[in-house]
């Protein structure tokens, strides 16, 4: 679509949907907007959007379930819209594979900034002589241009957040990466619920990389400081 990022907006509030659609188009995005989860999933399959903006409380399928179904087939960034203010609800969205969340009511400018930040993070290519990071004598190979990760000769299937965490650790392999550094690399800074979500994603990475996740060799916790990826 003319090189513009395509946003899939799924929200049953018609007034909010129209407002956000106009704002996104005015800021240079292509937009597909629907009011139900089932419609959203159908359009997702047909159009392969660059970002999904997803309301949690939908009339037919909960946003949590829509996210689960998308995550089975895609690592597309997902931004949750939610009226749920409790931290466990926000953590749930991040743990299910959401990349960010914004609590209703919110300013349209904040949502636009979140979308821009997500796209910037996804499309970022580190300007170095080589876009490939190698850790542990080539046991871990990260191709930042292709956004591919090989570990011990096998491709790893990582979500965008898992990938961002692993890159942040690999770029500083051998030293402690603080919690604040990781939260900034992944979510642009600390947010309510992001620390709990970070811990869950570290746990998930260990399931994919460690022979014994309870005694990690690669991703180690440094108490009260952060995490370290061992070379």
C-alpha atoms as one frame of an Amber mdcrd trajectory, in Angstrom:
protein
   0.000   0.000   0.000   2.286   2.758  -1.301   4.944   1.951   1.253   2.795
   3.182   4.143   2.532   1.130   7.303  -0.779  -0.720   7.501  -2.587  -0.576
  10.847  -5.351  -3.030  11.748  -7.620  -1.421  14.357 -10.037  -3.711  16.219
 -12.380  -1.884  18.610 -16.134  -2.082  19.078 -16.508   1.597  20.056 -17.564
   3.125  16.739 -16.839   6.716  17.773 -13.367   5.889  19.050 -12.707   3.718
  16.015 -13.585   6.572  13.647 -11.519   9.070  15.656  -8.444   6.851  15.663
  -8.859   5.948  12.004  -8.868   9.626  10.998  -5.890  10.412  13.223  -3.849
   7.501  11.905  -4.607   8.350   8.273  -3.680  11.995   8.891  -0.344  10.780
  10.231   0.464   8.806   7.110  -0.810   5.307   7.897  -3.118   3.011   5.976
  -5.920   1.753   8.256  -8.293  -1.190   8.353 -10.856  -0.734  11.140 -13.441
  -3.242  12.405 -15.586  -3.718  15.489 -15.315  -7.436  16.272 -12.568  -9.937
  16.895 -13.760 -12.298  14.190 -13.713  -9.529  11.573 -10.275  -8.514  12.778
  -8.895 -12.033  12.427 -10.307 -12.309   8.906  -8.707  -9.028   7.840  -5.450
 -10.018   9.517  -5.280 -13.183   7.421  -6.010 -11.261   4.234  -3.819  -8.178
   4.632  -0.836  -8.971   6.906  -0.797  -5.587   8.728   2.316  -3.958  10.199
   0.689  -3.240  13.590  -2.494  -4.450  15.283  -4.295  -2.109  17.691  -6.523
  -4.401  19.694  -9.269  -3.648  22.209  -9.482  -6.169  25.047 -13.250  -6.066
  25.637 -14.794  -7.060  22.315 -18.402  -8.245  21.857 -17.627 -11.639  20.328
 -14.065 -12.768  21.070 -11.983 -11.343  23.890  -8.940  -9.402  22.789  -6.798
 -11.844  24.796  -8.014 -14.682  22.568  -7.554 -12.645  19.380  -3.964 -12.046
  20.472  -3.418 -15.760  21.112  -4.662 -16.670  17.651  -2.501 -14.054  15.964
   0.554 -15.191  17.928   0.122 -18.736  16.624   0.992 -17.517  13.130   2.687
 -14.124  13.398   5.021 -11.907  15.421   3.289  -8.716  14.252   3.400  -5.992
  16.944   0.185  -5.797  18.988  -0.848  -2.707  20.953  -3.645  -3.399  23.439
  -6.353  -0.858  24.201  -7.902  -1.604  27.576 -10.243  -0.140  30.142  -8.804
  -2.609  32.665  -6.620  -0.666  35.072  -5.352  -3.438  37.338  -1.687  -4.339
  36.920  -2.382  -8.121  36.554  -4.566  -7.372  33.523  -1.799  -5.315  31.934
   0.769  -8.004  32.664  -1.563 -10.569  31.094  -1.567  -8.640  27.825   2.229
  -8.442  27.717   2.622 -12.090  28.660   0.234 -13.183  25.904   2.508 -11.489
  23.385   1.330  -7.890  23.309   4.072  -5.366  22.643   2.478  -2.471  24.481
  -0.763  -1.361  26.076  -2.586   1.884  26.626  -5.358   2.412  29.176  -8.633
   4.103  28.244  -9.269   6.993  28.291  -6.125   8.189  26.554  -4.936  11.042
  24.375  -4.793  10.308  20.661  -1.294  11.821  20.620  -0.139   9.164  23.081
  -1.447   6.356  20.916   0.250   7.815  17.837   3.515   8.053  19.753   3.204
   4.422  20.881   2.559   3.241  17.305   5.536   5.210  16.013   7.774   3.793
  18.752   6.677   0.227  17.976   7.372   0.634  14.256  10.719   2.293  14.945
  11.739  -0.599  17.188  10.619  -3.253  14.716  12.303  -1.650  11.722  15.490
  -0.557  13.440  18.694  -1.802  11.845  21.774  -1.216  13.959  24.296   0.854
  11.926  27.439  -1.232  12.423  29.984  -2.748  10.068  28.116  -6.026  10.442
  24.454  -6.515  11.232  25.267  -9.953  12.664  25.895 -10.528  16.369  27.672
 -13.704  17.468  27.916 -14.896  21.049  29.602 -17.979  22.498  31.861 -18.779
  19.510  28.878 -18.716  17.188  26.508 -20.723  19.370  24.142 -17.742  19.223
  23.906 -15.818  15.959  21.588 -12.830  15.587  21.061 -11.319  12.140  19.629
  -7.910  12.994  18.888  -6.995   9.386  16.825 -10.123   8.771  15.653 -10.297
  12.401  16.659 -13.952  12.532  18.150 -15.802  15.490  20.037 -19.090  15.332
  20.971 -20.929  18.483  23.190 -23.998  18.322  22.433 -24.335  14.631  18.646
 -24.064  14.939  16.395 -21.108  14.137  14.648 -19.775  17.233  10.989 -18.807
  16.965  10.867 -15.591  19.020   8.186 -13.000  19.598   9.142  -9.343  18.951
   9.603  -8.784  22.682  11.724 -11.907  23.155  13.839 -10.804  20.207  14.299
  -7.282  21.602  15.362  -8.637  25.003  17.825 -11.089  23.483  19.393  -8.425
  21.244  19.772  -6.056  24.206  21.547  -8.807  26.147  23.682  -9.942  23.187
  24.869  -6.409  22.423  26.285  -6.335  25.968  27.253 -10.006  26.226  29.366
 -10.774  29.255  28.222  -7.829  31.325  25.197  -7.133  33.458  22.336  -5.376
  31.698  20.252  -3.506  34.247  16.502  -3.863  34.554  16.074  -0.231  33.475
  18.207  -0.807  30.359  16.084  -3.779  29.361  12.779  -2.035  30.033  13.970
   0.923  27.954  15.130  -1.308  25.096  11.831  -3.183  24.973   9.090  -0.784
  26.126  10.809   2.597  26.043  11.094   2.674  29.844   9.403   1.264  32.949
   5.623   0.922  32.829   3.150  -0.591  35.255   3.395  -4.328  34.850   6.469
  -4.276  32.611   8.834  -5.669  35.262   6.629  -8.715  35.804   6.321  -9.155
  32.048  10.112  -8.893  31.624  10.622 -11.675  34.149   8.137 -13.851  32.276
   9.859 -13.262  28.934  13.265 -14.076  30.441  11.742 -17.314  31.730  10.355
 -18.034  28.262  13.718 -17.382  26.570  15.331 -19.822  28.986  12.804 -22.491
  28.014  13.949 -22.075  24.408  17.699 -21.826  25.035  18.688 -23.619  28.215
  19.287 -27.342  28.658  18.186 -26.817  32.264  16.177 -23.583  32.628  16.371
 -23.828  36.423  20.175 -23.707  36.218  20.729 -21.369  33.264  24.065 -21.343
  31.506  23.267 -18.594  28.995  20.892 -16.054  30.555  21.762 -15.531  34.192
  20.054 -13.419  36.820  22.339 -11.049  38.710  20.471 -10.408  41.931  19.270
  -6.839  42.445  21.049  -5.712  39.272  19.682  -7.299  36.116  20.583 -10.077
  33.684  23.710 -11.199  31.873  24.113 -13.195  28.649  27.200 -15.323  29.080
  29.517 -15.546  26.057
